[in-house]
Amino acid sequence: MDVLEALTDTITRADKAADQFGVTPSQVADSIRRVHALDQHERVAYAAGSVLGAIIDIAVTHRLDCRQEDCPTCTAIRDGLAANLASLRTLRTDAIERRQAEGASWR
């Protein structure tokens, strides 16, 4: 599966979930306007940060209610947190390196 196929598949799944949770087209349009103002690097960071923020909110809420020893939701949250933390830390390292390279080119 290439990048476009992966994105399309994920968007299709997200559209279905959004419908189930009552996300409106105007909410999506508002977010699109915010994202359009960002450059490519900022868009990736925004997407990763937004996903991690949602996972954190879900995790906190679920943790208050979960009493299962071997909970599949807790496992999914743990895996999502690990993957997103790795992505965000990599993005931060890349941003630091870009900033340092840009600063060096001005000297």
C-alpha positions as CSV (number, residue, x, y, z in Angstrom):
1,M,0.0,0.0,0.0
2,D,1.5,3.4,-1.0
3,V,1.0,6.6,0.9
4,L,-2.0,7.8,-1.0
5,E,-3.8,4.5,-0.5
6,A,-3.0,4.5,3.2
7,L,-4.2,8.1,3.6
8,T,-7.4,7.4,1.6
9,D,-8.1,4.2,3.7
10,T,-7.6,6.1,6.9
11,I,-9.8,9.0,5.8
12,T,-12.5,6.6,4.9
13,R,-12.4,5.0,8.3
14,A,-12.2,8.3,10.0
15,D,-15.2,9.6,8.0
16,K,-17.3,6.7,9.2
17,A,-16.2,7.3,12.8
18,A,-16.8,11.0,12.5
19,D,-20.4,10.3,11.3
20,Q,-21.0,8.1,14.3
21,F,-19.9,10.8,16.7
22,G,-21.7,13.6,15.0
23,V,-18.8,15.5,13.5
24,T,-20.2,18.2,11.2
25,P,-18.9,19.2,7.8
26,S,-18.4,22.7,9.1
27,Q,-16.2,21.4,11.9
28,V,-14.0,19.6,9.3
29,A,-14.0,22.8,7.1
30,D,-12.8,24.9,10.1
31,S,-10.0,22.5,10.7
32,I,-9.0,22.4,7.0
33,R,-8.7,26.2,7.1
34,R,-6.4,26.1,10.0
35,V,-4.2,23.4,8.4
36,H,-4.0,25.2,5.1
37,A,-2.2,28.1,6.8
38,L,0.6,25.8,7.9
39,D,3.7,24.7,5.9
40,Q,4.4,21.0,5.3
41,H,6.4,20.4,8.5
42,E,3.9,22.3,10.6
43,R,1.1,20.2,9.1
44,V,2.8,16.9,10.0
45,A,3.4,18.2,13.6
46,Y,-0.2,19.5,13.8
47,A,-1.6,16.1,12.7
48,A,0.6,14.1,15.0
49,G,-0.1,16.5,17.9
50,S,-3.8,16.4,17.3
51,V,-3.9,12.6,17.3
52,L,-1.8,12.3,20.4
53,G,-4.0,14.9,22.2
54,A,-7.1,12.8,21.3
55,I,-5.4,9.6,22.5
56,I,-4.5,11.3,25.8
57,D,-8.1,12.5,26.3
58,I,-9.4,9.0,25.6
59,A,-6.8,7.4,27.8
60,V,-7.6,9.6,30.8
61,T,-11.3,9.0,30.5
62,H,-11.0,5.3,29.9
63,R,-8.5,4.9,32.8
64,L,-11.1,6.3,35.2
65,D,-13.6,3.7,34.2
66,C,-11.5,0.6,33.3
67,R,-11.3,-2.2,35.8
68,Q,-10.2,-5.0,33.4
69,E,-7.0,-6.8,34.0
70,D,-6.3,-7.5,30.3
71,C,-8.2,-4.7,28.5
72,P,-8.0,-4.4,24.7
73,T,-8.8,-0.7,24.8
74,C,-5.9,-0.1,27.3
75,T,-3.6,-2.1,24.9
76,A,-4.7,0.0,21.9
77,I,-4.2,3.2,23.9
78,R,-0.7,2.1,25.0
79,D,0.3,1.2,21.5
80,G,-1.1,4.5,20.1
81,L,0.7,6.5,22.8
82,A,4.0,4.8,22.1
83,A,3.7,5.3,18.3
84,N,2.7,8.9,18.6
85,L,5.3,9.8,21.1
86,A,8.0,8.3,18.8
87,S,6.6,10.3,15.9
88,L,6.4,13.6,17.9
89,R,9.9,13.1,19.3
90,T,11.3,12.5,15.8
91,L,9.5,15.5,14.4
92,R,10.9,17.6,17.3
93,T,14.4,16.4,16.5
94,D,14.0,17.2,12.8
95,A,12.7,20.7,13.7
96,I,15.7,21.3,15.9
97,E,18.1,20.1,13.2
98,R,16.3,22.3,10.6
99,R,16.5,25.3,12.9
100,Q,20.2,24.7,13.6
101,A,20.9,24.3,9.8
102,E,19.1,27.5,9.0
103,G,20.9,29.3,11.8
104,A,24.2,28.1,10.5
105,S,23.5,29.3,6.9
106,W,22.9,32.8,8.2
107,R,26.3,33.0,9.9
